[in-house]
Amino acid sequence: MGSKAGALKAALNRTEEEFIAVFDADFVPSEDFLLRTLPYLVQNERLGIVQSRWTHLNRDYNQLTKAIALGIDVHFLIEQTGRYAAGCFQNFNGSGGVLRKKAVLEAGGWQADTLAEDLDLSYRMQSRGYEILYLKDIQSPAEVPPTVPSFKRQQGRWACGSLRTARKILPALLHDRKLQWKQRLQAFIHLTSYMLHPLMLFSFILLCVLTLYGMNSGAITHDNLLFPSSFDWEAIAALALQYLAWDILILMIAVCAVAPWISAVLVLKAQGLLVSRNLFSLLILFLLGYGVSLSNTIEAGKGLLTNRNWAFARTPKYATMQNEGEWRTKKYQTPLDFVWVLELALIVLGGITIGFAVRHSNFGILLFLAPYTAAYAFVFSLTIIQSRKERVA
């Protein structure tokens, strides 16, 4: 039937109502949610979706939920707000919103070929001239994943789904001259955002290979170029090209490292939260963001490089708000998969490279190698500890 998309399609065929509110099972909307959202749809016939802001029922459940909630806040307070203010394509987030049935049907209905039926429908709907209204002041509280395995499952589905949607929609959208250049550019950035994780993984592996090959962190300061032992201009030119390639790599890694921190700090300030009191959450978010780059790369590859309709893997939610250990007693769990072997391999590679760099006094490179290796070790460890077999009823 197509998992969530199939269920939504079947439900749509069973109702004659003009507007459809969609909430996942873990959402707890306010009593006046429809009273605050429906008037916008009634007043504007070209408005296809009203999307609210997700908030978090279990933000304080453990250190992971605090960090994951912060990451979701970045999406809703920075990304969604920015796209809406700039007049760029918005997306329905799959829950916490109200849709116009007519707009859904005109856009082709719910389709199950991407794993991101919400993102897919959003873009198809807007391509037909419908609008999406984002209301950040209307909150839809829900649970965030309380464990690393459940978080990886959620992120993996989003990575695969968004890039499959990019394959499906982006070519025609980029050639649509009716759209402004900023709309096409932002759509490209939005739909391909999960390509960041393959780039992060590639950067780490390339950095390890270059370090083991003998590239020294002196390349960062260009010592040989600034103070050449001789003035062989051909050699200097060749060296300059090598350093240019190194600079591009370092810049790519630096952007990946700094950008998430800036967004997270801005989100904390926007909510009136002290950065000093949330440093540990920032650290956990950093480790998660780097650490899932391997698992997300695998899922991104599924979305981009295969034509298979992958199964919709639901994110485990446990209705756990107080006792940190309650999730362990639940039936629905995330089993261990083969990715832990590859994560272990990256940890070993990082450890060997760090040892090699220290032995050869290549200390500058540790600024990049150590955080990556620590992040993979963090995610690997919690994956092993928190993975569980599903219980049979």
Secondary structure, DSSP 8 states (H G I E B T S, - for coil): --HHHHHHHHHHHT---SEEEE--TT----TTHHHHHHHHHHH-TTEEEEEEEEEETTTTSSHHHHHHHHHHHHIIIIIHHHHHHHT------SSSEEEEHHHHHHTT----SSS-HHHHHHHHHHHTT-EEEEEEEEEEEE----SHHHHHHHHHHHHHHHHHHHHHHHHHHHT-TTS-HHHHHHHHHHHTGGGHHHHHHHHHHHHHHHHHHT--THHHHTHHHHS-SS--HHHHHHHHHHHHHHHHHHHHHHHHHHHHHHHHHHHHHHTT--GGGGHHHHHHHHHHHHHTHHHHHHHHHHHHH---------------SS-TTGGGG-S------THHHHHHHHHHHHHHHHHHHHHTT-GGGHHHHHHHHHHHHHHHHHHHHH-------
